[in-house]
Amino acid sequence: MRNPLLIWSSLISLVAGSAFITAWADGVVRDYPAAQISPHVWVIEGPLGFPSIENQGFMNNPAFVITGSGVVVIDPGSSVQAGRMVLKQIRQVTDLPVTHVLDSHVHGDHWLGNQAILEAFPDAVFMAHPEMIARAKGFAGDEWLRIMEESTAGFTAGTRAVIPEHPVADADAFSVAGMRFRILAPGAAHSGTDIMIEVVDDGVLFLGDNVTYQRIARLDDATFKGSIEACRIALQGNSSKFVPGHGPVGGREVVESYLRYLSTLYTQVTHWYEEGLEDFEMKPRIVAALAEYADWVNFDDQVGKHISLAILEYENAL
């Protein structure tokens, strides 16, 4: 039988000097400060990359909007631990209660933080696309709980899937204490469950994962044509600030850059497909055409998959 003291010593050595140890003990993701981007909107920019032990599963851009009577939270993160961190940042700015939560789509790295909001504010209204609600109630909620827990070696354990109950659809508009919000639901874009949220009075548009910036998105549930159309819809409005699902906040260049990636890749795939090339033959040519994205996080991991997905989409359209 192994000496328990030796086992304990080994475990300690794995985390000694690590930034993770305090956060594990507290059950809260390490702090990421909220930055004010407009008169009423704050954004917490998460680190880039996929969920991992290092980032504690936190890698999206939670945000909050302060109205006259409360706080509207958008995409509170990937776990109850992330949601607690988001609440800490809100408390640095205001003591008003959270009244509404908007979840941009079904991928759990954006909405599993709902649990922390519900625990602190049981009267909050949780809102999402009707298909997001249906899929989360089906299998997606449990699947994303598993993904997050496995990706973080158990850090997100204890998270429950708090699923929104209030559906919102394209062109829906509502006000919270005088602050106007508008919903854009672009159809078969990133996940088929997507909403973009416009904070009308501040000229801010939350893009969800319809757009990412300086980080290449996973597109397993997406369509290229739908994602391209979502980018075009985003650029048609009056917003001047754009919040991607992952990556830095910015102006129109955030959307334009991602639109260029999607359009270039899909156009290149269709061209080389008609020339009779297989995916592995066209990949070097397409990578060269996408040179401006070579330093984006996850480019090397995802570009080959994107080429294969674009081929399937093009074949299905023939």
N, C-alpha and C positions, 0 to 999 in steps of 0.2 A: 504493500500500500504506500502511495506517495505521501510524503510529509506535507500536511496541510500548510505548514508555515512556508515551505518552499513554493507551493502553488500560489499562496497569497503574495509572496515576494515577487514571483514572476509577473503576476497581474499588475502589481504596483509599478514594476519597471516598465510595463507597456505604456503607462500613462504618465509616468513621472515627467515633469517639465512640460506636459502637454497643456494647451489652452482648453482642451475639452473637459478637464476634470471638474472645474467649477460648474460649467453648464450642465454636465451630467448630474451633479449633486443637486442642483437647483431645479432640474426639470424644465429649463427654459433655454431656448437658443441664445447664444451670445448676442450681445447688443449690436444692432446696426442702427445708426441714427437716422431720423426722418429729416428730409430736406424739404423746405417749402418751395414750391415751384410756381405758385400763383397765389392770389389773395386768400383762397380758401382751401387749397390742396397741398398736402404733404405726401411725399413718396419715400419709401424705404427701399433703396436699391440693393437687391441681394447679390451675392457673388455669382459669377458665371460658371457654367458647367452643369453636369447632371448631379442628382442627389448622391451624397457620399458620406462616409464617416467624417471626413474633414469639414464639410460644410453643414453637418448635422441635418442634412435633408433640406436646408433652406437655401433656395436659389431663385426665387421669383421676386417680383416688385410689389409687395403690398402697399396700399395707399389708404389715405383717409381724407375726407372732405368735411370741414367744419361748417355746419349750418347754424341758423339762429337758435335752434333748440337741441341740437345733438350732433352726432358724428355718423357719417356714412362711410363704411369700410369697404374697400374693394380688394378682393383676393387676399385673404388674411394668412396665406401661407400653407405649408405642407403638413402640419401636425399641430397638436394641442400645444406643444412646446414652442413652435413658431408663433402661434396665435398669442401666447402669453407675452412673448417678446414684443409683438406688434402693439398689444395693449399697453405695455410699459412705455413705448415711444409716444403713444397717444397721450398718456398721462403727463408726459413732459410738456405738452402743448395746451391741453384743456382738461377740465374736470367734467365736461358735458358727457352724457351717456351715449353709448352707441345705439342708434335707433334702427339702422338698416345695414345689411351686408349684401353686396353684389358679387356673385361668383362668375367669372368670365367664361369658364368652360369646364368640362368634366375631368380633366387631368388633375389628379389629387394634389400635386405640388402647389396648386393655387387655392384650394378650398378646404383642405382638411383642418386648417386652423379655425374653421367655424366653431369647433367645440369650445375653444377658449372664450370666444365671444359669447356664446350661448350661456356658458357657466357664469360669466360676469354680468350679462345683460339678458336675462331670460325673455324679455319682451321684444327683443330685436326682431326685425322682419328680414328673413333670408330670401334672396331673389336670384333667379337664374333662368336660362333658356329652358323651355319645357322638355326638350330632348335630353338636356343635361340632367334634369331631375329624374326622368325615366331611367336613364342608363345608370345613374348613381344608385337608384333603388333596385336596379337589376343586379348586375355583377360588378360594375366599375368601382363602387365604393369599397367593397371588400378587396378587390384586386389592388387598388391603390394603397390601401392600408398595408397589404403584404409587401408591395414594392418599396414603400418608404421604410418599413421596418427592416427589411433585408438589406437595403442600400446603406442604411446607417448603423448596421450591426446592433439593432435594438434600441437606438436612441429615441425613436418616435413611439415606442411601446406605450400603450395606454390611450392612444388616440382612438377616438370613435368617429364614424362617418355621420356628421350632422348635415343632413341633406336639406337643401332649400325646399320650401313649400309654396312659394309664390312665383309663378311663371311670368316672364316678361318676353315680349316678342318685338320684331323689327318695327321701328317707328313709334314704339311706346314712349310716352313722355310723362313725367311726374315731377312734382315739386316736394321738397322737404324744407319746411320753414323758410320758404321763399327761394331756395336754391333749386334751379331747374336742371333736370337730368333728361337725357334722351338716349334711347337704346337703338343701336344698329346691329342687326343680326344677318350677316352676309351669306347664310346658306352653307353649302358644302365647302367650307374653307379649311381651317386647321383641324377641326375635330367633328364637324357636323353638329356641335352643341354650343356654338360660339356666340357671345355678344360682345360688342364694343360699347363703351359707356362714355357719353359726352357730358362733361360738366359745362353746360351751356354758358353760364355767366362768366366763367373763367377762361373759356376757350381751350379747354384741356380735353383730349380724347385718350381714353384707356383702350388699348388695342388688343388686350389679351395676347395669346400666342399666335394670332393672325399675323403679327409682326414681331420679330426679335431683332436685336441690334448688337453687333459685335459678338454674336453667338449664334451658331447655326442651329435651327430647331430640328427636333425629331418630327418627321412628317408621315409616320406610319398610318395615322388616321386621317390624313389630309388629302385634298386634291390640289394639283397645281393651278388648274383653271380657277377653282373657287378661291384659292389663296390670292391669286393675282387680282381677282375681282374685289376681294376684301380690301386689298391695298388701295385700289382705285377709289372705292367708296370712301375710305378714310381720308383721302386727299381731296374729296369733293366738298367737304364741309368748311366751316369757318374757324376750325381749331388752329391754334398757333403752337401749342405744346402737345407732344405725343409721348405717351408712356407705353413702351413695349412690354410684353410679358416677361422678357428677360433682356437685360442690357440697359445702357444709360438712357435717361430721358433726353429728349432733344426736340428739334423743330421738324420741318417736313423732310429733312434729309434722312431721318430715322425710317420713314415709310418708303421713301424713294429708293434708298439703298437696298432694302429687302425686296422691294418690287423688282429691282434690276437683277438681283440674284435669281429670283424665281423665274422671271421672264427669260433670262439668258440661258439658264439650265434647260428649261422646257423647250425653247426654240432650238437649242443645240441638239438635244435628244431627238427631236422630230426630224431635224435635218440629217443627222448621221444614221438614224434608223432607215430613212428612205434611201440612203446610200448603201444600205445593206450591212452596216457594222453591228457587231455584237456589243454588249455593254462594256466588256473589258477592253474592247478595241476603241470605243469612243471615249472612254474615261480620260485618257491623257489629253485629248483635244479639249474636252469640256473643262477639265481642271485648269488648263491654260487660259481658256476664255473667262474663267472665274478668278483670275489671279488677284484681283483686289480683295477677295475674301479669304485668301490663304491663311491669314493670321487670325481669323475669327475663331473663337473657341468652338471646338467640336467639328471644325470643317473636315479634317482628315477622317474622322469617325463616320461622318454622315453623308459626304458627297457621293460615295459609291452607292449607298442605299437610295439616295435621292434619284440617281440616274436610273436605277432599276425600277423604282416606283413610277417615274415619269414614263418609262417605256410601257409599263403595264397600263397606265392611264391612256396613253396614246393608242395602244392596241385596242383597248376597250371602246375607244371612240371611233375606230375605223368601221 
